Structure formats: structure tokens, C-alpha cells
Amino acid sequence: MRGSSYMTPSWRSGFLRASFRSFLVSSPRPSWNAQLTLFRPRNMATINPPRDPNTLSNYNNWLSTHITANFDILFDQKKLVGNVVHKLKSITNGESTDIVLDTNHVDVTDVKVDGKASAWELSSPMEPYGTALKIKLDQGVKMDEIVNVDISVKTTEKCTALQWLTPAQTSNKRHPYMFSQCQAIHARSIFPCQDTPDVKSTIDFNITSPLPVIASGLPVRDAAGTPQTGGKNLYQFHQKVPIPSYLFALASGDISEAAIGPRSVVATSPDKLRECQWELEADTENFINAIEKIVYPYVWGEYNVLILPPSFPYGGMENPIFTFATPSIISKDRENVDVIAHELAHSWSGNLVTNASWEHFWLNEGWTTYLERRILASVHGEAYRHFSAIIGWKALSDSVDHFGHDHEFTKLITDLKGKDPDDAFSSIPYEKGFNFLFHLETLVGKQKFDRFIPHYFTKFKGKSVDSYEFKTTVLDFFQSDAEASKLLNELDWDTWFYAPGLPPKPKFDTSLVDVVYDLAKKWKSIPESSFKPQPSDIKDLTGNQIVVFLEQVLLFERPLAPELSKLMGEVYGLAKSANIEVANLYFQVGLKAGDESVLEPTADLLGKIGRMKFVRPLYRNLQKVNRPLAIETFEKNKDFYHPICRAMVEKDLFGKKDT
């Protein structure tokens, strides 16, 4: 390969599986030059060692090619019970007589290999990675031969991937609800698996539940196109595109569906179905059409969105076929559907072309953020892409400030040996990754970079990739273009990959930001100036622009007077906004100003949404103004909140430790 040579650093070739744990925590990293020339194609017979330091599985000896998941959803016991069958292909020539899989707080009751009982054992816990399940074979297996490993399993109360909601935590409060969240290394708490993004499998789901089921596969349908349930409570799905374990997804509850496009439905609680349909039907297909022109056609068949119950404490998850999304995107003004553009983009970057390990997470999220903004530019114009990037730069700066400018987790490529990938999670891989790709686009020119995008996603389609393969691919693609090749070979790749802190700030188009900052300055000048607020001030602003305006007001060293805060809400209609992104920030402005008119609507909102992004700041600010009301509101709604959210708010209000 031009511009690179294949190298295997000595510490990699000397790897021994028996010393895996000590390797994780003590092995030195290869030199930058060695890392930058590393190329490890996925069709190699043997991967020695695995690229992913966050798995205990010996996927350098075996590859899971297909998984059949058979589970009963037991709401009364809050557990899944059933079995999983792995088709494991040997990628050594009879050298390994052990199969090692990841587990974490699962109850394994039986293991069969090719239909016969097999000896197995669980190792001692190796935090934060759980417990290795070691299955002993009678003899080695020849290269490319398949063994079927059938494991009977139950989840436990310590399962970190499943959230069980009471009826009180749902919008219509009629039925319980369950959903999964497997990223980054939580699939192993549902069933034993090769819990690494460096392995992809097709999946069959056979799920029994008293309530409708959603999974990260296409429903199995009969000849007439009707989903086959196989009985009243059996729901079957098939994922024909190989996916990594972190994209294994299940949800079950009081769920109905409605069309939002020719290849898309929205699924949610029946009482919220029509408003969710209206919110998403105008943009979903436009988003798909836009990104198909940027990359290539969508391969997953359907693109659907599951709007989870309001107690869902997170933003969203890009599970294939069905994006799992926060209900806060349903703002009744179609201003928060940019989240869908991001999750849709994951159908190419992340789900189809996947980071080989969480140390290279930026390849998932940096690419996805870049593609999201290309979609938005196609739909809303180029200035909107830059506006979104400017907002992202603030999030990047905040994350770097949070960790510290010299922290390991502020690097594009992080060292996660012996560490929990969740600890490194922040906006950094999203925004620093975006800025690197935007820099490459600017360096070679947008037109040339646009030709590289489909090349990259074609070359690694269905595969997992690391940053060194990415670099090699960039240099190889542009090697015939003398000007671009010279610029790329002179680029300081080491600094981009390994330097902590902020990268150089690009020159963004600030036109959509300038108007917002000017409006904030006018409010800051009251009462010295002659500025008189009018509804026309925000007539042409998007929801995101209003959010930035309110963020600027919150940064005022001198808070607004209570009467000015109330005036802002009345003149601009912010006090009655159905857009939670806008409403929660306006309420924070009012609370900071001591405006009592926002107390009741703040308490009301806190009873309707459980996303921690909104709940925690509102409680913190509410208790500063009216602590009795904050405590009363929490006591009234605590059973509605997700346990994680409830514990965090208890800490904020009462100083209790996390549980």
C-alpha cells in the first residue's frame, strides 16, 4: 500500500492470552510511527492480538458470525430468560480448544456445543470488564469450520444494559416498559458474547412478551407482508446486515406505529403517536435522500424511530432499523429533529463502518457529526452547517475544560487499556472528530473530499476500522493528486491523533450566530439603552438560535431584573413554548432573575420529562429560589424518574451519594 507499510509492533506479536489482564494494564503503547503504519485487515486468518483492549473474549481465535437470541421478557421479575446460540467460526487451524466470551452479572445455567453438554467455567471478575466465560472443547477445530454454542442464560438485577420502567414512568401510565442500552460494553450483561465492535454478526431475535416488541432487526413477515408473531406473544426479527454487539437492542411496552415516510415508521405510546408522526414525517425521508447523495444508498431496508417514554434519561441511540430517541425531540415545532439526522447518519458511520475499538470512537461519532451537518446543509443551507459547528465548538470547549486540557480523554485517540470506555464518553470524539474531518475537507477542497467520502464507506462497508487504516486510506486515495497528496503528507497527523486539548479553531461562517449575539447584547444594555423588545426580534430565528440566545443571557454577569425576564417570556412567547430545549433555558433565565412567574411552569415541566439534561439544571436552579417547592416537586415525581435520574437529583437536593 502506497505511503505505508504493514508492521506488527513487537509488543503485539509477543502477546499471550494467559496474561491478558496484565497486558491490559501494563503494556506500553507502540511508538506513534508504528501505530500510524499499522494495518490489520479483517480477512486475516488470525488476529494476534485483538485490537480491542476492552474485551475478555478470544476473538483472535473465533469469530461469531450469527447469533440467535431466544428470550422471554418477564416484567414481574425484571429479567430476560432464555438462551443464545452463537455460530462461531474458527480462524486458527485447530490451535484453540477454548472459547472465551464476555459476561457481566449474567446467570449462565447451561452450555452446549453442537448439541452436546460442554464443560465451562467463569473466571474471577476483572473489572471493569466483567467475567470471562471459558468453554472447553474436546478437540481443536479446523480453519473456517463452525461450532454452534448454545448458552442458557438469565439476566440479573445487576444488569447494566436493561432499564425496567414502571407504568408510572410511561406517558399513559398503563403498562410497564423495558428497553436496552448496550453501548459501549453492556451487551455482555444481557448474554455471553464477543462484546467488541471489532466483531459483527447477523442476528435472529425470537422474543416472547405480553407487550409489543421492537428490536434492531426487520420484523419477520409472511408472504402477504404481515409480521409473523408465531403465536400471540412471540415477536421475531432478523438482522441480515452484520452488526457489533453494542447494537443489539430490545424494547417492549405499550407501543403503536405510524408511517413517517415511504420506508420509515415512528413507534411510541398510542397517546403520543399522532404528535410524533407529525413531528417527524416532514423531514425523515428528506434526510435519507440527502445523505444517500453524499455517501450511497441506505442498506438497512427500513429506517424507523422509537420514541421512548418521557422518563428516558438520555438523548438517543442509533440502534439499526430502530433509532431509540428521547421524547424531548417532540417539540411540536419540528425544531429538534436534527437529532434524527445524527442518528440516521450512524446507519453509515458506526453501524456499517464501525470503530474497531472504543479507543477510536471518533471514527464513529466524528464521522457521524460531520455527515449530520452535511445533511443539515443540504436541507437548510451551508450557513446552518457552520452554525451547528459553532454550537459544537462550545460543547467541545466545555468538555475539554471539564476533563482538563492535558487529560488523556481529550485526545482523538485515547488509551483505554484497563479502563471503562464509559468514563471517556463526552462531546470530544464527536466535535474534535468533526473538526478533524472538516480540516481535511478544507485542506484538500470540498469537491475532492466529497469523492473520498463514498470511497471510504465502500472500502470498509461491513467492517471495523481503526485510525491508522483511516490515515492509510486517505493518503492512498489522494496519492495521484500531487497537490492534495503533498498537503496530506505534510499534515501533522500525530498532533491531531494524540495531542490533548483543543485543536485549531476553524474559520466558521458566523452569520447565524452574529444576529443572536447582537440580540443578547441589546438585552444586556437595558435599561441604559432605548431597546424595546418586540416579537419581530425572534421572528426569523430557528429554535437552535433561540437556545443560543438564552445561553448568552444566562452568561450575563448581572442577571436580568425579574420584570425583564417576565417581559422576555411574554413578548417572545417563551413561557409557553412546547420546545423543551427552549422552555427549560427560559425557565433557568427566569429562576436566575428571581421571576416568580416561572415557578409553576418549571414545576409542571419537571413532572413531564425525565431527561437529565433538563431535569438536573432545573432542580438546581429551582432550589436556589424556592427550595420547599423544589423538594415538593421532587417528592411528587420521584417515582416517575428513571432510577439513575432520581439518584442524581437526590444528590443535588439532599447531598446523598449516587446509588
C-alpha positions, 0 to 999 in steps of 0.5 A: 500500500502506497505511503505505508507499510504493514508492521506488527509492533513487537509488543503485539506479536509477543502477546499471550492470552494467559496474561491478558489482564496484565497486558491490559494494564501494563503494556506500553503503547507502540511508538506513534510511527508504528501505530500510524503504519499499522494495518490489520485487515479483517480477512486475516486468518488470525488476529494476534492480538485483538485490537480491542483492549476492552474485551475478555473474549478470544476473538483472535481465535473465533469469530461469531458470525450469527447469533440467535437470541431466544428470550422471554421478557418477564416484567414481574421479575425484571429479567430476560430468560432464555438462551443464545446460540452463537455460530462461531467460526474458527480462524486458527487451524485447530490451535484453540480448544477454548472459547472465551466470551464476555459476561457481566452479572449474567446467570449462565445455567447451561452450555452446549456445543453442537448439541452436546453438554460442554464443560465451562467455567467463569473466571474471577471478575476483572473489572471493569470488564466483567467475567470471562466465560471459558468453554472447553472443547474436546478437540481443536477445530479446523480453519473456517469450520463452525461450532454452534454454542448454545448458552442458557442464560438469565439476566440479573438485577445487576444488569447494566444494559436493561432499564425496567420502567414502571407504568408510572414512568410511561406517558399513559401510565398503563403498562410497564416498559423495558428497553436496552442500552448496550453501548459501549460494553453492556451487551455482555450483561444481557448474554455471553458474547464477543462484546467488541465492535471489532466483531459483527454478526447477523442476528435472529431475535425470537422474543416472547412478551405480553407487550409489543416488541421492537428490536434492531432487526426487520420484523419477520413477515409472511408472504402477504407482508404481515409480521409473523408473531408465531403465536400471540406473544412471540415477536421475531426479527432478523438482522441480515446486515452484520452488526457489533454487539453494542447494537443489539437492542430490545424494547417492549411496552405499550407501543403503536406505529405510524408511517413517517415516510415511504420506508420509515415508521415512528413507534411510541405510546398510542397517546403520543403517536399522532404528535410524533408522526407529525413531528417527524414525517416532514423531514425523515425521508428528506434526510435519507435522500440527502445523505444517500447523495453524499455517501450511497444508498441506505442498506438497512431496508427500513429506517424507523424511530422509537420514541421512548417514554418521557422518563428516558434519561438520555438523548438517543441511540442509533440502534439499526432499523430502530433509532431509540430517541428521547421524547424531548425531540417532540417539540411540536415545532419540528425544531429538534429533529436534527437529532434524527439526522445524527442518528440516521447518519450512524446507519453509515458511520458506526453501524456499517463502518464501525470503530474497531475499538472504543479507543477510536470512537471518533471514527464513529461519532466524528464521522457521524457529526460531520455527515449530520451537518452535511445533511443539515446543509443540504436541507437548510443551507451551508450557513446552518452547517457552520452554525451547528459547528459553532454550537459544537465548538462550545460543547467541545470547549466545555468538555475539554475544560471539564476533563482538563486540557492535558487529560488523556480523554481529550485526545482523538485517540485515547488509551483505554487499556484497563479502563471503562470506555464509559468514563471517556464518553463526552462531546470530544470524539464527536466535535474534535472528530468533526473538526478533524474531518472538516480540516481535511475537507478544507485542506484538500477542497470540498469537491475532492473530499466529497469523492473520498467520502463514498470511497471510504464507506465502500472500502470498509462497508461491513467492517471495523476500522481503526485510525491508522487504516483511516490515515492509510486510506486517505493518503492512498486515495489522494496519492495521484493528486500531487497537490492534495497528496503533498498537503496530506503528507505534510499534515501533522497527523500525530498532533491531531491523533494524540495531542490533548486539548483543543485543536485549531479553531476553524474559520466558521461562517458566523452569520447565524450566530452574529444576529443572536449575539447582537440580540443578547447584547441589546438585552444586556444594555437595558435599561441604559439603552432605548431597546424595546423588545418586540416579537419581530426580534425572534421572528426569523430565528430557528429554535437552535438560535433561540437556545443560543440566545438564552445561553448568552443571557444566562452568561450575563454577569448581572442577571436580568431584573425579574420584570425583564425576564417576565417581559422576555417570556411574554413578548417572545412567547417563551413561557409557553413554548412546547420546545423543551430545549427552549422552555427549560433555558427560559425557565433557568433565565427566569429562576436566575432573575428571581421571576416568580412567574416561572415557578409553576411552569418549571414545576409542571415541566419537571413532572413531564420529562425525565431527561437529565439534561433538563431535569438536573439544571432545573432542580438546581436552579429551582432550589436556589429560589424556592427550595420547599417547592423544589423538594415538593416537586421532587417528592411528587415525581420521584417515582416517575424518574428513571432510577439513575435520574432520581439518584442524581437529583437526590444528590443535588437536593439532599447531598446523598451519594449516587446509588 
